[in-house]
Amino acid sequence: SLQRMEYMASLAEKYQAPCYMHCCETKTEVEGCIERHGLTPPQLLDRMGLFRYGGGGFHCVWMSQEDIELFARKGIYAVTNPASNVKLASGIAPVDKLLAAGVPMAIGTDGAASNNALDMFREMSLACVLQKLRREDAAACPAADILYAACSAGARAMGLPDCDCLAPGKYADLAVIDLSRPSMRPIIAPAENLVYSGSKDCVRLTMVAGRILYENGEFHVGESAERIISEAEKYTKELIA
């Protein structure tokens, strides 16, 4: 509701903080906003002051050229979630147009209900190939741009500039990839390998702030993986019942 959005805008002003929300996910959403307010969702959010201190929009499928220019001018992140958009038949985000306009891009998964896998390798691949399909151009949307959006830009989109690259003084947030896997060979264009043929099977280790959470098939998260799975199965059966 407008009242709730006005409250969010007041909090953004009070704390001088960025706002993030789903934006232009479906055609119906955009048409309804124009019908009610005479503005597209990005234009309405901007007029209400929600983007005064930055932020981001998730999905950004049905963006007009004016919306794209607004995001670029304000430095608002567009976070594309291609697997969700495909599963729900929402559409294909104009990632190539967003990138060309200078809009900062990141990649997300949306929730399990509209994605299932929550697999960033799948998201990267879909983000790339769907642009080629939409443009009918096999050269559209370079893999390196998508890899950057999934890694460094993702950290910056979430306000984590100390996690955006591997460098002295930064947090050690990383994934180690096994380059001996068949899908990673030959090593001619690493970005293309990761985006087009990378998978969870290629990951040897993940680390957050220097702490190893996964290594060679074993999880180190302070909980038993078997117990977590068992609890999830239990609650799922209760919900279904």
C-alpha positions as CSV (number, residue, x, y, z in Angstrom):
1,S,0.0,0.0,0.0
2,L,1.0,3.6,-0.5
3,Q,0.9,4.2,3.3
4,R,3.4,1.4,3.9
5,M,5.7,2.7,1.1
6,E,5.5,6.2,2.6
7,Y,6.6,4.7,5.9
8,M,9.5,3.0,4.2
9,A,10.5,6.3,2.6
10,S,10.4,8.0,6.0
11,L,12.7,5.4,7.4
12,A,15.1,5.8,4.4
13,E,15.2,9.5,5.1
14,K,15.6,9.0,8.9
15,Y,18.5,6.6,8.6
16,Q,19.8,7.8,5.2
17,A,19.6,4.2,4.0
18,P,19.0,2.5,0.7
19,C,15.7,0.8,-0.1
20,Y,15.4,-2.6,-1.9
21,M,12.2,-4.1,-3.2
22,H,10.7,-6.2,-6.0
23,C,10.2,-3.9,-9.0
24,C,8.6,-4.3,-12.5
25,E,8.5,-8.1,-12.1
26,T,5.3,-8.6,-14.1
27,K,3.6,-6.8,-16.9
28,T,0.3,-6.7,-14.8
29,E,2.1,-5.0,-11.9
30,V,3.5,-2.2,-14.2
31,E,0.2,-1.7,-16.0
32,G,-1.7,-1.6,-12.7
33,C,0.7,1.0,-11.2
34,I,0.4,3.2,-14.3
35,E,-3.4,2.9,-14.2
36,R,-3.6,3.8,-10.5
37,H,-0.8,6.4,-10.3
38,G,0.0,7.5,-13.8
39,L,3.6,6.4,-13.2
40,T,5.7,3.3,-13.6
41,P,6.9,1.6,-10.4
42,P,10.4,3.1,-10.6
43,Q,9.0,6.5,-11.2
44,L,6.5,6.2,-8.3
45,L,9.2,4.9,-5.9
46,D,11.5,7.7,-6.9
47,R,8.9,10.4,-6.5
48,M,8.1,9.1,-3.0
49,G,11.8,9.4,-2.0
50,L,12.6,5.7,-1.6
51,F,15.6,5.9,-3.8
52,R,17.1,9.1,-2.3
53,Y,19.9,7.2,-0.7
54,G,20.2,4.4,-3.3
55,G,19.0,0.9,-3.3
56,G,17.9,-1.7,-5.8
57,G,15.0,-3.4,-7.6
58,F,14.7,-7.1,-7.9
59,H,13.6,-8.6,-11.2
60,C,13.3,-5.4,-13.4
61,V,11.7,-7.3,-16.2
62,W,9.2,-4.7,-17.6
63,M,11.4,-1.6,-17.5
64,S,10.8,1.3,-19.9
65,Q,13.7,3.2,-21.3
66,E,12.9,6.1,-18.9
67,D,13.0,3.6,-16.0
68,I,16.3,2.3,-17.1
69,E,17.7,5.8,-17.4
70,L,16.3,6.6,-13.9
71,F,18.2,3.6,-12.4
72,A,21.4,4.6,-14.2
73,R,21.2,8.2,-13.1
74,K,20.5,7.3,-9.4
75,G,22.9,4.4,-9.3
76,I,20.0,2.0,-8.4
77,Y,20.9,-1.7,-8.7
78,A,18.9,-3.9,-10.9
79,V,19.0,-7.5,-9.6
80,T,18.0,-10.0,-12.2
81,N,16.5,-13.4,-11.2
82,P,16.1,-15.2,-14.5
83,A,15.2,-18.7,-13.3
84,S,12.3,-17.3,-11.3
85,N,11.2,-15.1,-14.2
86,V,11.2,-18.1,-16.5
87,K,9.4,-20.5,-14.1
88,L,6.6,-17.9,-13.5
89,A,6.5,-16.8,-17.1
90,S,7.1,-13.2,-16.0
91,G,9.3,-12.4,-18.9
92,I,13.0,-11.8,-19.7
93,A,14.7,-8.8,-18.1
94,P,16.4,-6.4,-20.6
95,V,19.9,-7.1,-19.0
96,D,21.7,-6.0,-22.1
97,K,19.9,-2.6,-22.1
98,L,20.5,-2.2,-18.4
99,L,24.2,-2.8,-18.8
100,A,24.5,-0.6,-21.9
101,A,22.9,2.3,-20.0
102,G,25.3,1.9,-17.1
103,V,22.8,0.5,-14.6
104,P,24.7,-1.4,-11.9
105,M,23.6,-5.0,-12.2
106,A,23.6,-8.0,-9.8
107,I,22.2,-11.5,-10.0
108,G,19.8,-13.2,-7.5
109,T,17.7,-16.3,-7.3
110,D,14.4,-15.1,-5.7
111,G,12.8,-17.6,-3.3
112,A,12.7,-21.4,-3.4
113,A,9.0,-21.4,-4.3
114,S,9.7,-19.7,-7.7
115,N,13.1,-21.1,-8.3
116,N,13.7,-24.5,-6.5
117,A,17.4,-24.8,-7.2
118,L,18.7,-21.5,-5.8
119,D,21.8,-22.2,-8.0
120,M,23.9,-19.2,-9.0
121,F,25.6,-21.1,-11.8
122,R,22.2,-21.7,-13.3
123,E,21.3,-18.1,-12.8
124,M,24.4,-16.9,-14.6
125,S,23.8,-19.2,-17.5
126,L,20.2,-18.3,-17.9
127,A,21.0,-14.5,-17.6
128,C,23.3,-14.9,-20.5
129,V,21.5,-17.2,-22.9
130,L,18.1,-15.5,-22.4
131,Q,19.5,-12.2,-23.6
132,K,20.8,-14.0,-26.7
133,L,17.3,-15.4,-27.3
134,R,15.6,-12.1,-26.6
135,R,17.9,-10.2,-28.9
136,E,18.2,-13.1,-31.5
137,D,21.9,-12.4,-31.3
138,A,24.3,-15.1,-30.1
139,A,27.0,-12.4,-29.3
140,A,24.7,-10.5,-26.9
141,C,25.5,-10.3,-23.2
142,P,29.2,-11.2,-22.7
143,A,29.8,-13.9,-20.0
144,A,32.3,-11.7,-18.2
145,D,29.7,-9.0,-17.5
146,I,27.4,-11.7,-16.0
147,L,30.2,-13.2,-13.9
148,Y,31.0,-9.7,-12.5
149,A,27.3,-9.1,-11.7
150,A,27.1,-12.4,-9.8
151,C,30.3,-11.7,-7.8
152,S,31.7,-8.3,-7.2
153,A,28.6,-6.4,-8.1
154,G,26.4,-8.6,-5.9
155,A,28.5,-7.7,-2.9
156,R,28.2,-4.0,-3.7
157,A,24.5,-4.2,-4.3
158,M,24.0,-5.5,-0.8
159,G,26.2,-2.8,0.7
160,L,29.2,-5.0,1.3
161,P,32.1,-3.2,-0.3
162,D,34.6,-5.0,1.9
163,C,33.5,-8.3,0.3
164,D,33.6,-7.3,-3.4
165,C,37.1,-8.6,-4.3
166,L,40.1,-10.6,-3.1
167,A,42.6,-8.0,-1.8
168,P,44.5,-7.2,1.4
169,G,42.1,-5.7,4.0
170,K,39.0,-7.2,2.4
171,Y,37.0,-10.1,3.9
172,A,37.9,-13.5,2.5
173,D,34.6,-14.4,0.8
174,L,35.3,-16.8,-2.0
175,A,34.7,-20.1,-3.7
176,V,37.4,-22.3,-5.0
177,I,36.7,-24.0,-8.3
178,D,38.2,-27.3,-9.4
179,L,39.7,-26.6,-12.8
180,S,40.4,-30.3,-13.4
181,R,36.7,-31.0,-13.9
182,P,35.8,-31.8,-17.6
183,S,33.4,-28.9,-17.8
184,M,36.3,-26.5,-16.9
185,R,38.6,-27.7,-19.7
186,P,40.1,-26.4,-21.8
187,I,41.0,-23.3,-19.8
188,I,40.8,-20.8,-22.7
189,A,38.1,-18.4,-21.5
190,P,37.5,-18.9,-17.7
191,A,34.5,-16.5,-17.6
192,E,32.8,-18.5,-20.3
193,N,33.6,-21.8,-18.6
194,L,32.1,-20.6,-15.3
195,V,29.0,-19.0,-16.8
196,Y,28.1,-21.6,-19.5
197,S,29.4,-24.9,-18.1
198,G,30.0,-24.3,-14.5
199,S,28.0,-26.1,-11.8
200,K,28.0,-26.9,-8.1
201,D,30.0,-30.0,-8.9
202,C,33.0,-27.8,-9.7
203,V,33.1,-26.1,-6.3
204,R,35.8,-27.5,-4.0
205,L,35.5,-25.0,-1.2
206,T,33.4,-22.0,0.0
207,M,34.6,-19.5,2.5
208,V,32.9,-16.5,4.3
209,A,35.0,-14.0,6.2
210,G,37.9,-16.5,6.2
211,R,35.8,-19.3,7.6
212,I,35.5,-22.5,5.6
213,L,31.8,-23.5,5.3
214,Y,32.1,-26.3,2.8
215,E,35.1,-28.3,1.6
216,N,35.2,-31.4,-0.6
217,G,31.7,-32.6,0.1
218,E,31.7,-31.8,3.8
219,F,29.8,-28.9,5.5
220,H,31.2,-26.9,8.4
221,V,28.3,-24.8,9.5
222,G,28.0,-25.8,13.1
223,E,25.1,-28.1,12.4
224,S,24.7,-31.6,11.0
225,A,23.6,-31.5,7.4
226,E,21.6,-34.7,8.0
227,R,19.7,-33.0,10.9
228,I,18.9,-29.9,8.9
229,I,17.5,-32.1,6.1
230,S,15.5,-34.2,8.5
231,E,14.0,-31.2,10.2
232,A,13.1,-29.7,6.8
233,E,11.4,-33.0,5.8
234,K,9.5,-33.0,9.1
235,Y,8.2,-29.4,8.7
236,T,7.3,-30.0,5.1
237,K,5.1,-33.0,6.0
238,E,3.4,-30.9,8.7
239,L,2.7,-28.1,6.3
240,I,1.3,-30.4,3.7
241,A,-0.9,-32.2,6.3
